[in-house]
Amino acid sequence: MRQALFVISPAGIRHLHLLEEHCREAAAAYGWRPELLVTTEGERSAELHHDLSSYARQGGEKLVFAVGGDGTVRACAHDLARSGVPLSIVPRGTANLFAKAIGAPVDLRQALRAGFAGEERWVDMAFAGGGQPFVAMGGIGLDAAVVEATPRFFKEHLGWLGYAATSLGQVVHPGTSMTVRLDGREPVVRRAYAVVVGNVGILPGGFTLLPGASIDDGLLDVGVLQPRGLAGWLSLARHVVAGTEVSGHFEHFQASKVEICADEELPRQLDGDLLPHGRCLSVEVAGRALLVRVPRRGIPAAPGTF
């Protein structure tokens, strides 16, 4: 029988037993045998890595659901990359950036339906130094500092507004001299607050930071944030909300390999998961490395049905 593995992050889920029941019901309705794996030890645990790797190597038809946020998706993608085992997403995190990029429904029943009856699509992944994968966005500087400073309560109860509130206290810090090398070309040196590397171009809240970014173009989108003063931040914010390119306070590049080095140790993050502080961050794209399930076009799901 076909096997469907549900990797569930319990963070922020109020009625875990009801969610598990819906997952089992949906699997049975589509003729799959469900297996539930709740990440009580965390999404980066060696046990989860072992279980996912073993599952992907097993024979037979397989399907994995990441029930959580970008961190849960990242953990699943790490072990499913180039395996041919499709990944479906049930968005239950704070940002859900990758889920938004592939059009995964927020509604539980429709998200499950997209996994069992949707279309398959190959998308890119990104790998930071040491082979650490991410699917949405990584960065060094201000973006990681906001992730680091945002209290867990804000993340779970305020969502993207929690990040926004925390960011107000971070922009007062001066920028740092950063050197960015794209595909081995001549380096770009800027005094910046952050350099972000995106496989997707959206921020928490659905705002667009990197217009035109695509998850299957074989390229990374790189944003260098360098606003000057309050006017610069207001101009940048206005363009982000409008989803338009901005000049002067922000630069946008594309490359398949990105190397960033700062003059001092800074916070770093991948899909909202913090790395140890460091001076450098190198990232390389892996084109069409992950198979995902997305809603079938032209056939909208009726609410309340599988």
C-alpha positions as CSV (number, residue, x, y, z in Angstrom):
1,M,0.0,0.0,0.0
2,R,1.2,3.5,-0.7
3,Q,2.7,5.3,2.4
4,A,2.2,8.9,3.4
5,L,4.4,10.3,6.1
6,F,3.2,13.4,8.0
7,V,6.1,15.3,9.7
8,I,4.3,17.5,12.2
9,S,5.8,20.4,14.2
10,P,3.5,20.8,17.3
11,A,4.6,24.4,17.8
12,G,1.6,26.7,17.7
13,I,-0.9,23.9,17.0
14,R,-3.7,24.1,19.6
15,H,-5.5,20.9,18.8
16,L,-2.9,18.5,17.7
17,H,-5.1,15.4,18.1
18,L,-7.7,16.9,15.7
19,L,-5.1,17.7,13.1
20,E,-3.7,14.1,13.4
21,E,-7.2,12.8,12.9
22,H,-7.7,14.9,9.8
23,C,-4.4,13.6,8.4
24,R,-5.4,10.0,8.9
25,E,-8.9,10.5,7.4
26,A,-7.5,12.2,4.3
27,A,-4.9,9.5,3.8
28,A,-7.6,6.8,4.1
29,A,-9.9,8.6,1.7
30,Y,-7.2,8.6,-1.0
31,G,-6.0,5.1,-0.4
32,W,-2.7,5.8,1.4
33,R,-1.4,4.3,4.7
34,P,-0.6,7.2,7.1
35,E,2.4,7.4,9.3
36,L,2.6,10.3,11.8
37,L,5.9,11.7,13.1
38,V,5.6,14.5,15.6
39,T,8.9,16.5,16.0
40,T,9.0,16.6,19.8
41,E,12.8,16.6,19.7
42,G,13.0,19.5,17.3
43,E,13.3,19.7,13.5
44,R,17.1,19.4,13.5
45,S,17.3,16.3,15.6
46,A,19.4,13.4,14.5
47,E,16.4,11.1,15.0
48,L,14.2,13.0,12.5
49,H,17.1,13.1,10.0
50,H,17.5,9.3,10.4
51,D,13.8,8.6,10.1
52,L,13.3,10.7,7.0
53,S,16.4,9.3,5.3
54,S,15.3,5.8,5.9
55,Y,11.8,6.5,4.7
56,A,13.1,8.0,1.5
57,R,15.2,5.0,0.7
58,Q,12.4,2.5,1.2
59,G,10.7,1.0,-1.8
60,G,7.2,1.7,-3.0
61,E,5.2,4.8,-3.6
62,K,6.0,7.5,-1.0
63,L,4.7,10.9,-0.1
64,V,5.8,13.3,2.7
65,F,3.8,16.1,4.2
66,A,5.6,18.9,6.1
67,V,3.0,20.1,8.6
68,G,4.6,23.3,10.1
69,G,6.6,26.3,9.0
70,D,9.7,26.9,6.9
71,G,11.9,25.1,9.4
72,T,9.8,21.9,9.1
73,V,9.9,22.2,5.3
74,R,13.6,22.7,5.4
75,A,14.1,19.6,7.6
76,C,12.1,17.5,5.2
77,A,13.7,18.9,2.1
78,H,17.1,18.1,3.4
79,D,16.5,14.4,3.2
80,L,14.2,14.4,0.2
81,A,16.4,16.4,-2.1
82,R,16.9,14.5,-5.4
83,S,15.2,11.4,-4.0
84,G,12.1,11.7,-6.2
85,V,9.9,11.4,-3.2
86,P,7.4,14.3,-3.4
87,L,6.9,16.8,-0.6
88,S,3.6,18.5,0.2
89,I,3.2,21.3,2.6
90,V,0.5,22.0,5.2
91,P,1.4,25.6,6.3
92,R,1.3,26.0,10.1
93,G,4.3,28.2,10.8
94,T,4.9,31.9,11.4
95,A,6.1,32.9,7.9
96,N,5.4,30.0,5.5
97,L,7.4,31.6,2.8
98,F,8.1,28.5,0.7
99,A,4.4,27.4,1.1
100,K,3.3,30.7,-0.3
101,A,5.7,30.5,-3.2
102,I,4.3,27.2,-4.4
103,G,0.7,28.1,-3.7
104,A,0.1,25.7,-0.9
105,P,-3.4,26.3,0.6
106,V,-3.6,27.4,4.2
107,D,-6.9,25.6,4.7
108,L,-6.1,22.1,6.2
109,R,-8.5,20.1,4.0
110,Q,-7.4,21.8,0.8
111,A,-3.7,21.5,1.7
112,L,-4.2,17.7,2.2
113,R,-6.1,17.5,-1.0
114,A,-3.3,19.3,-2.9
115,G,-0.8,16.7,-1.5
116,F,-2.8,13.6,-2.4
117,A,-4.4,14.8,-5.7
118,G,-2.2,17.7,-6.8
119,E,0.4,18.2,-9.5
120,E,4.1,17.5,-9.2
121,R,6.7,20.3,-9.8
122,W,10.5,20.3,-9.5
123,V,11.8,23.4,-7.7
124,D,15.2,24.7,-6.7
125,M,16.9,24.4,-3.3
126,A,19.8,26.3,-1.9
127,F,22.8,25.0,0.1
128,A,24.9,27.1,2.5
129,G,28.5,26.3,3.4
130,G,28.8,22.8,4.9
131,G,25.9,21.5,2.9
132,Q,23.2,23.1,5.0
133,P,20.0,23.4,2.9
134,F,17.3,26.0,2.8
135,V,14.2,26.4,0.6
136,A,13.1,30.0,1.2
137,M,15.6,32.7,2.4
138,G,18.9,33.0,4.2
139,G,20.8,36.0,5.3
140,I,23.5,37.7,7.3
141,G,23.0,40.8,9.3
142,L,19.7,42.6,10.2
143,D,17.3,39.9,9.0
144,A,19.0,37.3,11.2
145,A,19.3,39.7,14.1
146,V,15.5,40.2,14.0
147,V,14.9,36.4,14.0
148,E,17.3,36.2,16.9
149,A,15.7,39.0,18.9
150,T,12.0,38.1,18.3
151,P,10.6,36.4,21.4
152,R,9.0,33.0,20.8
153,F,5.7,34.4,22.2
154,F,5.7,37.0,19.4
155,K,6.4,34.4,16.7
156,E,3.6,32.1,17.8
157,H,0.9,34.6,18.7
158,L,1.7,37.7,16.5
159,G,3.1,36.0,13.4
160,W,4.9,38.4,11.0
161,L,3.8,41.3,13.1
162,G,6.1,40.0,15.8
163,Y,9.0,40.2,13.5
164,A,8.0,43.7,12.3
165,A,7.7,45.0,15.9
166,T,11.2,43.6,16.8
167,S,12.8,45.0,13.6
168,L,12.0,48.6,14.8
169,G,14.6,48.2,17.6
170,Q,17.2,46.8,15.2
171,V,17.4,49.5,12.5
172,V,19.1,51.9,14.8
173,H,22.3,49.9,14.6
174,P,24.9,51.1,12.0
175,G,25.5,49.1,8.9
176,T,28.6,46.9,8.3
177,S,31.0,46.8,5.4
178,M,30.1,43.7,3.4
179,T,31.8,42.1,0.4
180,V,29.5,40.2,-2.0
181,R,31.0,38.0,-4.7
182,L,28.6,36.6,-7.4
183,D,29.6,33.6,-9.4
184,G,33.3,34.4,-8.8
185,R,33.1,37.8,-10.5
186,E,34.6,41.0,-9.2
187,P,33.3,41.6,-5.6
188,V,30.7,44.2,-4.7
189,V,31.6,46.1,-1.6
190,R,28.8,48.0,0.3
191,R,28.1,49.3,3.8
192,A,24.9,47.4,4.4
193,Y,22.5,46.3,7.2
194,A,22.0,42.9,5.7
195,V,22.5,40.7,2.7
196,V,19.7,38.2,2.0
197,V,19.8,35.3,-0.4
198,G,16.4,34.1,-1.6
199,N,15.1,31.1,-3.4
200,V,11.8,32.9,-3.0
201,G,11.3,36.7,-3.0
202,I,8.7,37.3,-0.3
203,L,8.9,38.3,3.3
204,P,6.7,37.4,6.2
205,G,3.4,39.1,5.7
206,G,3.5,38.4,2.0
207,F,5.5,41.5,1.1
208,T,7.8,41.3,-1.8
209,L,11.5,42.0,-1.2
210,L,13.0,40.4,-4.4
211,P,10.6,41.1,-7.3
212,G,10.8,38.4,-10.0
213,A,12.4,35.8,-7.9
214,S,11.5,32.3,-9.1
215,I,11.8,28.9,-7.3
216,D,12.7,27.0,-10.5
217,D,15.0,29.3,-12.6
218,G,18.2,27.8,-11.3
219,L,19.3,31.2,-9.8
220,L,19.5,32.8,-6.4
221,D,18.2,36.3,-5.8
222,V,20.5,38.5,-3.7
223,G,19.3,41.6,-1.9
224,V,21.7,44.1,-0.3
225,L,19.9,46.4,2.2
226,Q,21.6,49.8,2.5
227,P,19.1,52.4,3.5
228,R,20.4,55.7,4.9
229,G,18.5,57.4,7.7
230,L,14.8,57.4,8.4
231,A,13.9,58.6,4.9
232,G,15.8,55.6,3.4
233,W,14.0,53.1,5.6
234,L,10.6,54.7,4.7
235,S,11.4,54.6,1.0
236,L,12.5,50.9,1.2
237,A,9.4,50.0,3.2
238,R,7.1,51.7,0.7
239,H,8.6,49.8,-2.2
240,V,8.5,46.5,-0.3
241,V,4.8,47.0,0.4
242,A,4.1,47.9,-3.2
243,G,6.3,45.0,-4.5
244,T,8.4,47.2,-6.7
245,E,12.1,47.5,-7.3
246,V,13.9,50.3,-5.3
247,S,17.1,52.0,-6.2
248,G,19.5,53.8,-3.9
249,H,18.6,52.0,-0.7
250,F,18.6,48.4,-2.0
251,E,20.4,46.4,-4.7
252,H,19.1,43.3,-6.3
253,F,21.4,40.7,-8.0
254,Q,21.1,37.2,-9.4
255,A,23.7,34.4,-9.3
256,S,24.1,30.7,-8.9
257,K,26.7,31.0,-6.2
258,V,27.0,33.8,-3.7
259,E,29.8,34.5,-1.2
260,I,29.3,37.2,1.5
261,C,31.9,38.4,4.0
262,A,31.4,41.1,6.6
263,D,34.0,43.1,8.6
264,E,32.6,41.7,11.8
265,E,30.8,38.7,13.1
266,L,27.0,39.0,12.6
267,P,23.9,36.9,13.1
268,R,23.1,34.5,10.3
269,Q,19.9,32.5,9.5
270,L,18.5,29.9,7.1
271,D,14.7,29.7,6.8
272,G,14.4,31.3,10.2
273,D,16.8,28.9,11.8
274,L,19.7,30.6,13.4
275,L,23.3,29.7,12.6
276,P,26.2,30.6,14.9
277,H,27.3,34.2,14.5
278,G,30.0,34.5,11.8
279,R,31.6,36.8,9.3
280,C,30.8,34.9,6.1
281,L,27.9,33.1,4.4
282,S,28.3,31.2,1.1
283,V,25.3,29.8,-0.7
284,E,25.0,27.8,-3.9
285,V,21.8,26.9,-5.8
286,A,20.8,23.3,-6.6
287,G,18.5,23.6,-9.6
288,R,15.3,21.6,-9.6
289,A,16.5,19.4,-6.7
290,L,13.2,19.0,-4.8
291,L,9.9,17.5,-6.1
292,V,6.8,19.1,-4.5
293,R,3.1,18.6,-4.8
294,V,1.1,21.7,-5.7
295,P,-2.7,22.3,-6.2
296,R,-4.0,21.0,-9.5
297,R,-4.7,24.0,-11.8
298,G,-8.2,24.6,-12.9
299,I,-9.8,22.3,-10.3
300,P,-10.6,24.2,-7.1
301,A,-11.2,22.2,-4.0
302,A,-14.7,22.4,-2.4
303,P,-14.4,23.5,1.2
304,G,-15.0,20.7,3.7
305,T,-14.2,17.9,1.2
306,F,-11.2,15.7,0.6
